[in-house]
């Protein structure tokens, strides 16, 4: 059995287990997210222990978790916090890069993100002033102008 098939079976099996657990135990969990998370965590630990693991597959699964966390946060936070979508997603991406390559610590990327967070915090603080209101509205509505079938990753 190939690693690719093993990964697909793992995610599918864990999805089914968490779907059943969610119904039986009345827990709030995304079965798909849990299946993906446990699969890439197991693969990452195996690679740290010296097993041959295709890091591309791990990276794809971690990327799925990054996007899942992004969408979860988007649902949980007030619309006005949409100003921070870009730095939030980029911070998750950088965390994933650090997780996958512990030796890669680009200080320049961390500084860039800190500056981006600071700039958007200033924009957010100015959201009630005419100069900032227009930019805040554009940042919050960044994906709204897409046709409904293209929003939230449906169809590219």
N, C-alpha and C positions, 0 to 999 in steps of 0.2 A: 504494500500500500504506500502511495506517495505521501509526502508531507502535505501537499496541497489537499489531497482527499482527506487526510487525517484532520486537518484544520477545519475543512467544511463539515465533516462529521461531528467534530467537537463542538463547533458553534451551534449546529443544528440540535445535537443532543442536549447541550446545556440550555438552549432556548426552550426546548420541550420541558426540561426539569423545572426551570424557573417559571415557566408559564403555569405548570401544574401547582407549584409552590405558591405562586401569587394567588391563584384561585382558592386553594385549600387553606392557606395561612392568612389570607387577607393582608398580604404585605404589599407595600408600594415599591415596586421595582420594575424596571424595564427588562424583560427577559432577554431581548436581543442584546442590549448593552451588557448585561451580566455575562451572557455567553461569550461575547467578543472579548470582554475584559479578562475573564478567567483564562480564555485560550491564549491571548497574547502574554499574560502574566506567566503562565506555565511555560510557554516557549522561551520567554526571556530568562526565566530562572534556569531552564535547561541549558541555554547558551552560556550563562554565567558559570554553570557547573562543568562546562567543557564539551557538552554534546554539540554535534553538528546541527545547526538550525539555520534555515534560510532567513537571513535578516530582512530580506525584502518582504517576505510574508508577515513578519513581526511588525515591520514599519507600516504596512498597509492596515493591519488590524489596529495598531496604536492610532493611526490617522483616523480610522473610523470612530474610535473613542473620543478623540479630540473634537470631531464634528458633532458627535452625540452630546458631549458636555456643553458645547457651544449652543446647540439647539435647546437643551434643557435650561441653561441659564437665560436664554432669550425668552423662554416661556415664563420663567419665575420672576424676572425683574420688570419693574415699571418701564413703560415705553421710553420715558425720558433718558433712561440709562443706555438706550440704543446708541448714544454718542460713543460709547466705549466698545462697540462691537469689534472694531479692527484691532485695538491693542489687546483685547481679551483673547481673540482668536490667535493673534501672533504670540501672545504669552503662552498659551496652551501648546502651540506649535514648538516654541523654543524649549518648553519643558519636555516635550516628547523627544526632541533632538538630544537633549541632555540625558534623558533616560536611555535612549538607544546607543548613545556614544558618550560614555562617561568621561572620556578624555577631552572631548570638545567643549571648551568653555570660552566662547568668543565674547570677551568683555565688550567689544564694540556693539554686539547685538543687544546685550543687556542695557548698555547706555542708551542705545537707540530707543528701545522699548520704554525706558524710564522717561526719556524726553517726550515720546509720543503720548504716554499716559498723562504727563504733566500738561502738555499742550491741550489735550482734549479735556482735561479737568478744568482748564481755564475757559475753554469754549463752553463747557457745561455750566460753569459759574456765570457766564455772560448770556445764558439762554433767555433771560427775561429782558434783555436790552435789544433794541432794533439791530444793532451791528452783529450780534451773535445769534439772534433768532433764526435768520434765514439759513445759516450754516448748520445749526442744530437740526432744523427741520429736514435738510438734505441728508444729513448723517443718519437720522432716525429712519428716513424713508428710503434708504439706499436700495432695498430690494422690492419695494412696493410697486414699482412701475413695470415689473415683469409680468407677462401673462400668467394666469393662475397655474397653468400646467408646468411652468418653469420655475416657480417659487419653491423654496425649501429643498432644492436639489432634485426636483422631479423633472428629469429630462435635460439637465445640463444647464 
